[in-house]
Amino acid sequence: MATNPHAMTSDDTVVGSIDSSSSSTDYVIADISADDAWLSMQADDAPTLPAWR
């Protein structure tokens, strides 16, 4: 039976963070409940997302 690799369960934990260094400021999004499930981009390039209610 195939499963959807993009489906989330109630045990998934996704976080966002600003990571600043002397050379750049990056926005990082990570699923801390899965290994190697993250992405990073320049903070100025990150899209503005609406608040989720």
Summary of the structure (lengths in Angstrom):
residues: 53
radius of gyration: 13.7
end to end distance: 33.1
largest distance: 47.7
contacts: 73
relative contact order: 0.21
helix: 6%
strand: 36%
